[in-house]
């Protein structure tokens, strides 16, 4: 697994859910990921809790074409500011991908799927990110 010390704050983190869906959040440091849960609660979780009750044993990080994990202190701060707040969660209209993108960009787009998030990030960053898979320890 990647050392937590090498993961920049504000990194986009993803995991698979039973190989059919993906779930995303923002890394904020100290082994914590901020996510929008299905209950609508924005919360901070450890890597293991982020993966718990999901199928994957891998965390997936967005990387630059050079292979570096992409981070943003601004994105981390946007995520931190929302911890313990509630949103009107909707699987198609207001989900984890929309939350993740809003932390990165400051904009709220109607992103239905991980594919939509990848497209929006590529447009925002002006390059197509790669996705680095790493097994949890």
C-alpha positions as CSV (number, residue, x, y, z in Angstrom):
1,X,0.0,0.0,0.0
2,X,1.1,3.6,-0.6
3,X,2.4,5.2,2.6
4,X,0.0,7.8,4.0
5,X,2.9,10.2,4.0
6,X,3.1,10.1,0.2
7,X,-0.6,10.9,-0.3
8,X,-1.2,14.6,-0.7
9,X,-4.2,16.2,1.0
10,X,-7.0,16.9,-1.3
11,X,-6.4,13.7,-3.3
12,X,-9.5,12.0,-4.9
13,X,-9.9,8.6,-3.5
14,X,-12.1,5.9,-4.9
15,X,-13.1,2.3,-4.1
16,X,-15.3,-0.3,-5.8
17,X,-18.6,-1.4,-4.5
18,X,-19.2,-5.0,-5.5
19,X,-17.5,-4.4,-8.9
20,X,-20.6,-2.6,-10.2
21,X,-20.3,0.9,-8.7
22,X,-17.6,3.2,-7.4
23,X,-17.6,5.4,-4.3
24,X,-15.4,8.5,-4.0
25,X,-14.2,10.9,-1.4
26,X,-11.4,13.4,-0.6
27,X,-8.3,12.5,1.4
28,X,-7.6,15.1,4.2
29,X,-4.5,13.7,5.8
30,X,-3.8,11.6,8.9
31,X,-5.3,8.6,7.2
32,X,-8.8,10.2,6.9
33,X,-11.1,10.4,3.9
34,X,-14.2,12.7,3.8
35,X,-17.2,11.2,2.0
36,X,-20.8,11.9,1.5
37,X,-22.6,8.9,2.9
38,X,-25.9,7.5,1.6
39,X,-27.6,9.0,4.7
40,X,-26.6,12.5,3.6
41,X,-24.0,12.9,6.3
42,X,-20.6,14.2,5.3
43,X,-18.2,12.4,7.5
44,X,-14.5,11.6,8.0
45,X,-13.4,7.9,7.9
46,X,-10.2,5.9,8.1
47,X,-9.0,4.0,5.0
48,X,-10.3,0.8,6.5
49,X,-13.8,2.3,7.3
50,X,-14.0,3.8,3.8
51,X,-13.5,0.2,2.4
52,X,-15.6,-1.6,5.0
53,X,-18.8,-3.2,3.8
54,X,-17.7,-2.6,0.2
55,X,-16.2,-5.3,-2.0
56,X,-12.8,-3.8,-2.8
57,X,-9.6,-4.3,-1.0
58,X,-8.1,-1.5,-3.0
59,X,-8.0,2.3,-2.8
60,X,-7.8,4.1,-6.1
61,X,-6.2,7.5,-6.5
62,X,-6.3,10.0,-9.3
63,X,-2.8,10.6,-10.7
64,X,-1.2,13.0,-13.1
65,X,0.2,11.7,-16.5
66,X,3.6,11.6,-14.7
67,X,2.0,9.2,-12.1
68,X,1.9,11.5,-9.1
69,X,-1.2,11.5,-6.9
70,X,-3.0,14.7,-7.5
71,X,-3.8,16.7,-4.4
72,X,-5.2,20.1,-3.5
73,X,-5.2,21.8,-0.1
74,X,-8.2,23.9,-1.2
75,X,-10.2,20.6,-1.9
76,X,-9.2,19.2,1.5
77,X,-10.3,22.4,3.2
78,X,-13.6,22.4,1.3
79,X,-14.2,18.8,2.4
80,X,-13.2,19.5,6.1
81,X,-15.6,22.5,6.2
82,X,-18.5,20.1,5.4
83,X,-17.8,17.4,8.0
84,X,-20.9,16.7,10.1
85,X,-23.2,18.6,7.8
86,X,-26.1,16.9,6.0
87,X,-27.0,17.1,2.3
88,X,-30.1,15.9,0.6
89,X,-28.5,12.7,-0.7
90,X,-29.9,11.3,-4.0
91,X,-28.2,8.4,-5.8
92,X,-28.5,10.0,-9.1
93,X,-28.6,13.8,-8.4
94,X,-26.6,14.5,-5.3
95,X,-24.1,11.7,-4.6
96,X,-20.5,11.1,-3.6
97,X,-19.2,12.0,-7.1
98,X,-20.9,15.3,-7.1
99,X,-19.6,16.0,-3.5
100,X,-16.0,15.0,-4.6
101,X,-16.1,17.2,-7.6
102,X,-17.5,20.1,-5.7
103,X,-14.5,19.8,-3.2
104,X,-12.0,19.8,-6.1
105,X,-13.6,22.6,-8.3
106,X,-15.9,24.6,-6.0
107,X,-18.7,23.9,-8.5
108,X,-21.6,21.6,-8.2
109,X,-22.3,19.6,-11.3
110,X,-25.0,16.9,-11.7
111,X,-22.7,13.9,-11.9
112,X,-24.5,10.6,-11.9
113,X,-21.6,8.1,-12.2
114,X,-17.9,7.7,-11.7
115,X,-17.6,8.0,-15.5
116,X,-19.2,11.4,-15.3
117,X,-16.7,12.4,-12.5
118,X,-13.7,11.2,-14.5
119,X,-14.9,13.3,-17.5
120,X,-15.5,16.4,-15.3
121,X,-12.1,16.1,-13.6
122,X,-10.3,15.7,-17.0
123,X,-12.0,18.9,-18.2
124,X,-11.3,20.8,-14.9
125,X,-7.6,19.6,-14.7
126,X,-7.1,19.9,-18.5
127,X,-5.6,16.4,-18.7
128,X,-7.0,12.9,-18.3
129,X,-6.0,11.5,-15.0
130,X,-4.8,8.0,-14.6
131,X,-6.1,5.9,-11.7
132,X,-3.6,4.1,-9.4
133,X,-4.9,1.0,-7.6
134,X,-3.3,0.2,-4.3
135,X,-4.2,-2.7,-1.9
136,X,-4.9,-1.8,1.7
137,X,-2.5,-3.2,4.2
